[in-house]
Amino acid sequence: MSTGFAIYILLILFEKSVTDFRKNIEKNFGLFNKVLFVKINISVGFCAHIYRQEESYGCG
C-alpha cells in the first residue's frame, strides 16, 4: 500500500468523523441556541424594564 493511498483513506475517515461530529454539535447547539436566545430576550426585556423605572441608570 502506498503512502498516498493510506493518507487518502485517513482523510476519508477523518472527514466522516468530522461530519458526524458537526451534526451532533448542530443538533445539540440548536437546543442550546434556543435556550440562549430566550435568556437573552429575558435579560434585554429586564434591562429595558429597569431603564424605564430608573432613567438615571440602566444596562450599559
OpenMM code with the backbone's topology and positions (N, CA, C; nanometers):
from openmm import Vec3, app, unit

residues = "MET SER THR GLY PHE ALA ILE TYR ILE LEU LEU ILE LEU PHE GLU LYS SER VAL THR ASP PHE ARG LYS ASN ILE GLU LYS ASN PHE GLY LEU PHE ASN LYS VAL LEU PHE VAL LYS ILE ASN ILE SER VAL GLY PHE CYS ALA HIS ILE TYR ARG GLN GLU GLU SER TYR GLY CYS GLY".split()
positions = [
    Vec3(0.0854, -0.1190, 0.0000),
    Vec3(0.0000, 0.0000, 0.0000),
    Vec3(0.0892, 0.1243, 0.0000),
    Vec3(0.0623, 0.2146, -0.0899),
    Vec3(0.1449, 0.3358, -0.0971),
    Vec3(0.1049, 0.4349, 0.0119),
    Vec3(0.1957, 0.5238, 0.0434),
    Vec3(0.1719, 0.6250, 0.1468),
    Vec3(0.0565, 0.7169, 0.1080),
    Vec3(0.0516, 0.7536, -0.0194),
    Vec3(-0.0550, 0.8414, -0.0674),
    Vec3(-0.1927, 0.7806, -0.0473),
    Vec3(-0.2035, 0.6499, -0.0746),
    Vec3(-0.3317, 0.5804, -0.0583),
    Vec3(-0.3715, 0.5758, 0.0888),
    Vec3(-0.2747, 0.5497, 0.1762),
    Vec3(-0.3011, 0.5450, 0.3208),
    Vec3(-0.3499, 0.6814, 0.3703),
    Vec3(-0.2865, 0.7872, 0.3230),
    Vec3(-0.3268, 0.9232, 0.3618),
    Vec3(-0.4680, 0.9528, 0.3113),
    Vec3(-0.4979, 0.9084, 0.1898),
    Vec3(-0.6305, 0.9279, 0.1306),
    Vec3(-0.7378, 0.8606, 0.2166),
    Vec3(-0.7110, 0.7350, 0.2595),
    Vec3(-0.8055, 0.6616, 0.3457),
    Vec3(-0.8233, 0.7357, 0.4780),
    Vec3(-0.7128, 0.7813, 0.5359),
    Vec3(-0.7205, 0.8550, 0.6625),
    Vec3(-0.8032, 0.9823, 0.6474),
    Vec3(-0.7858, 1.0520, 0.5361),
    Vec3(-0.8630, 1.1742, 0.5116),
    Vec3(-1.0122, 1.1446, 0.5015),
    Vec3(-1.0468, 1.0350, 0.4338),
    Vec3(-1.1883, 0.9963, 0.4209),
    Vec3(-1.2468, 0.9670, 0.5593),
    Vec3(-1.1733, 0.8898, 0.6400),
    Vec3(-1.2208, 0.8565, 0.7749),
    Vec3(-1.2323, 0.9825, 0.8603),
    Vec3(-1.1339, 1.0692, 0.8497),
    Vec3(-1.1332, 1.1933, 0.9269),
    Vec3(-1.2515, 1.2818, 0.8876),
    Vec3(-1.2757, 1.2911, 0.7565),
    Vec3(-1.3858, 1.3743, 0.7077),
    Vec3(-1.5198, 1.3210, 0.7572),
    Vec3(-1.5351, 1.1883, 0.7586),
    Vec3(-1.6597, 1.1277, 0.8068),
    Vec3(-1.6795, 1.1583, 0.9545),
    Vec3(-1.5737, 1.1438, 1.0339),
    Vec3(-1.5870, 1.1692, 1.1773),
    Vec3(-1.6148, 1.3169, 1.2043),
    Vec3(-1.5536, 1.4052, 1.1265),
    Vec3(-1.5784, 1.5488, 1.1425),
    Vec3(-1.7233, 1.5814, 1.1074),
    Vec3(-1.7743, 1.5196, 1.0001),
    Vec3(-1.9132, 1.5427, 0.9589),
    Vec3(-2.0099, 1.4947, 1.0669),
    Vec3(-1.9859, 1.3741, 1.1212),
    Vec3(-2.0704, 1.3221, 1.2294),
    Vec3(-2.0632, 1.4136, 1.3510),
    Vec3(-1.9420, 1.4561, 1.3828),
    Vec3(-1.9204, 1.5443, 1.4974),
    Vec3(-1.9969, 1.6749, 1.4781),
    Vec3(-1.9902, 1.7297, 1.3551),
    Vec3(-2.0591, 1.8556, 1.3268),
    Vec3(-2.2101, 1.8393, 1.3373),
    Vec3(-2.2614, 1.7247, 1.2904),
    Vec3(-2.4059, 1.7002, 1.3003),
    Vec3(-2.4499, 1.6967, 1.4459),
    Vec3(-2.3704, 1.6292, 1.5307),
    Vec3(-2.4027, 1.6242, 1.6737),
    Vec3(-2.3987, 1.7630, 1.7351),
    Vec3(-2.2975, 1.8397, 1.6997),
    Vec3(-2.2853, 1.9766, 1.7517),
    Vec3(-2.4060, 2.0594, 1.7088),
    Vec3(-2.4430, 2.0494, 1.5807),
    Vec3(-2.5562, 2.1276, 1.5303),
    Vec3(-2.6854, 2.0875, 1.5998),
    Vec3(-2.7025, 1.9564, 1.6233),
    Vec3(-2.8238, 1.9087, 1.6895),
    Vec3(-2.8295, 1.9627, 1.8326),
    Vec3(-2.7175, 1.9502, 1.9042),
    Vec3(-2.7130, 1.9977, 2.0425),
    Vec3(-2.7148, 2.1497, 2.0488),
    Vec3(-2.6466, 2.2139, 1.9545),
    Vec3(-2.6380, 2.3596, 1.9563),
    Vec3(-2.7718, 2.4219, 1.9209),
    Vec3(-2.8526, 2.3523, 1.8407),
    Vec3(-2.9860, 2.4024, 1.8089),
    Vec3(-3.0675, 2.4229, 1.9351),
    Vec3(-3.0632, 2.3234, 2.0235),
    Vec3(-3.1340, 2.3325, 2.1511),
    Vec3(-3.0711, 2.4404, 2.2383),
    Vec3(-2.9377, 2.4382, 2.2463),
    Vec3(-2.8640, 2.5360, 2.3267),
    Vec3(-2.8927, 2.6776, 2.2778),
    Vec3(-2.8986, 2.6932, 2.1461),
    Vec3(-2.9225, 2.8232, 2.0851),
    Vec3(-3.0592, 2.8783, 2.1250),
    Vec3(-3.1615, 2.7924, 2.1257),
    Vec3(-3.2960, 2.8359, 2.1646),
    Vec3(-3.2975, 2.8826, 2.3090),
    Vec3(-3.2324, 2.8064, 2.3977),
    Vec3(-3.2268, 2.8427, 2.5399),
    Vec3(-3.1540, 2.9754, 2.5561),
    Vec3(-3.0415, 2.9900, 2.4860),
    Vec3(-2.9621, 3.1125, 2.4932),
    Vec3(-3.0435, 3.2314, 2.4433),
    Vec3(-3.1155, 3.2130, 2.3337),
    Vec3(-3.1969, 3.3196, 2.2759),
    Vec3(-3.3041, 3.3643, 2.3750),
    Vec3(-3.3676, 3.2688, 2.4420),
    Vec3(-3.4705, 3.3015, 2.5421),
    Vec3(-3.4075, 3.3794, 2.6570),
    Vec3(-3.2890, 3.3344, 2.7031),
    Vec3(-3.2212, 3.4044, 2.8130),
    Vec3(-3.1854, 3.5470, 2.7730),
    Vec3(-3.1368, 3.5645, 2.6505),
    Vec3(-3.1011, 3.6989, 2.6024),
    Vec3(-3.2260, 3.7862, 2.5961),
    Vec3(-3.3363, 3.7313, 2.5451),
    Vec3(-3.4620, 3.8066, 2.5368),
    Vec3(-3.5085, 3.8502, 2.6749),
    Vec3(-3.5022, 3.7583, 2.7718),
    Vec3(-3.5461, 3.7899, 2.9083),
    Vec3(-3.4584, 3.9000, 2.9670),
    Vec3(-3.3253, 3.8860, 2.9508),
    Vec3(-3.2355, 3.9857, 3.0098),
    Vec3(-3.2510, 4.1218, 2.9429),
    Vec3(-3.2712, 4.1247, 2.8119),
    Vec3(-3.2917, 4.2527, 2.7418),
    Vec3(-3.4217, 4.3168, 2.7880),
    Vec3(-3.5267, 4.2367, 2.8004),
    Vec3(-3.6544, 4.2883, 2.8494),
    Vec3(-3.6424, 4.3425, 2.9908),
    Vec3(-3.5664, 4.2718, 3.0742),
    Vec3(-3.5452, 4.3126, 3.2130),
    Vec3(-3.4672, 4.4439, 3.2190),
    Vec3(-3.3648, 4.4551, 3.1350),
    Vec3(-3.2851, 4.5788, 3.1280),
    Vec3(-3.3737, 4.6966, 3.0882),
    Vec3(-3.4571, 4.6755, 2.9873),
    Vec3(-3.5462, 4.7820, 2.9404),
    Vec3(-3.6423, 4.8218, 3.0522),
    Vec3(-3.6902, 4.7239, 3.1274),
    Vec3(-3.7826, 4.7490, 3.2379),
    Vec3(-3.7140, 4.8335, 3.3453),
    Vec3(-3.5919, 4.7954, 3.3828),
    Vec3(-3.5156, 4.8710, 3.4832),
    Vec3(-3.4895, 5.0127, 3.4318),
    Vec3(-3.4521, 5.0220, 3.3052),
    Vec3(-3.4180, 5.1523, 3.2471),
    Vec3(-3.5387, 5.2457, 3.2481),
    Vec3(-3.6564, 5.1926, 3.2225),
    Vec3(-3.7772, 5.2758, 3.2236),
    Vec3(-3.8094, 5.3222, 3.3657),
    Vec3(-3.7849, 5.2359, 3.4641),
    Vec3(-3.8141, 5.2735, 3.6024),
    Vec3(-3.7142, 5.3767, 3.6544),
    Vec3(-3.5885, 5.3540, 3.6236),
    Vec3(-3.4821, 5.4435, 3.6703),
    Vec3(-3.4143, 5.5043, 3.5485),
    Vec3(-3.4536, 5.6224, 3.5119),
    Vec3(-3.3975, 5.6852, 3.3921),
    Vec3(-3.2482, 5.7126, 3.4078),
    Vec3(-3.2023, 5.7266, 3.5322),
    Vec3(-3.0620, 5.7622, 3.5541),
    Vec3(-2.9674, 5.6464, 3.5235),
    Vec3(-3.0110, 5.5225, 3.5423),
    Vec3(-2.9233, 5.4094, 3.5088),
    Vec3(-3.0038, 5.2955, 3.4496),
    Vec3(-2.9358, 5.2171, 3.3709),
    Vec3(-2.9980, 5.1015, 3.3078),
    Vec3(-2.8906, 4.9996, 3.2789),
    Vec3(-2.9034, 4.9302, 3.1711),
    Vec3(-2.8000, 4.8354, 3.1310),
    Vec3(-2.7137, 4.9020, 3.0264),
    Vec3(-2.5883, 4.9227, 3.0594),
    Vec3(-2.4969, 4.9776, 2.9604),
    Vec3(-2.4728, 5.1200, 2.9743),
] * unit.nanometer
topology = app.Topology()
chain = topology.addChain("A")
for resn in residues:
    res = topology.addResidue(resn, chain)
    for name in ("N", "CA", "C"):
        topology.addAtom(name, app.Element.getBySymbol(name[0]), res)
